[in-house]
Amino acid sequence: ATRQGHRTRMFLVAVLLGAARTDMPVRQRILALHGKGNTGSSFQQRIAPLVERVGDSADWVFLDAPHPAGASGFQWWTLEPGVRSFDAEQYGDVQASLDRIQQAWDADERGFDAAVGFSQGAILLSFWIAQGLLARMEGEMVDLPQKAILIGAAWPKPYERAMRALETVPAERFGFIGCDTLHAIGDADDVNPPEQAASICRCFGPIGRELRHGGKHEIPLDSFSLDVMTEFLLELCSSEEECAIPGMD
């Protein structure tokens, strides 16, 4: 039995037992990936206004990346000195990060309903989700969230082939593979070129949309941006059954 099929059956059993009453909504589970040189706890502090807006409807999981960066931070992959993620030919030991995400996913039968990443964490989300979507189109069972917010991302050069392949997918096929994406892009971003984040968004076709703000390389915490991100996250389906991908039970 597949994990998704198991989760669907567990939900149906809960309904039959009366455990899924309308006055007991299912709490969403949201994965949060920090930027290079930061930590899960520091990221939690930075996006506290968003967490507060989402409120009690979600449980957030703030991971630490597996590789040290600086005196007290972490990174999701290693790079040669002076090389940027959008210039690199490869990401050193990125598999350790993908394994960490999978371990966090498997730690709770709910998996993750949504994901939020900033900077390097957003880059990681871009190619992780892109590869997963392509695999789903080939009929593979792949764990992916229903929603993802990518904040201040840059082009994942080592995964350019996957990104370009996703870009060529006909729009009508996206309706059957899940995972909507919201791309927060700072027009004055002086760390990761905003045009690269926009290119990532275009690769996701009809399931990708932009949230433009006038800031630099930062998490937009103005009222409008918070409203958009909160609404996006709270649009999640209330049950696995409602969001099930056709033919993948």
Secondary structure, DSSP 8 states (H G I E B T S, - for coil): --HHHHHHHHHHHHHHTTTT-TTS---EEEEEE--TTB-HHHHHHHTHHHHHHHGGGEEEEEE--SEEETTTEEESSB--TT--TTT-S--BTTHHHHHHHHHHHHTSTT--SEEEEETHHHHHHHHHHHHHHHHHHTT------SEEEEES----GGGHHHHHHHHTS-GGGGGGT--EEEEEEETT-SSS-HHHHHHHHHHTGGGEEEEEES-SSS---SHHHHHHHHHHHHTS-SSHHHH--TT--
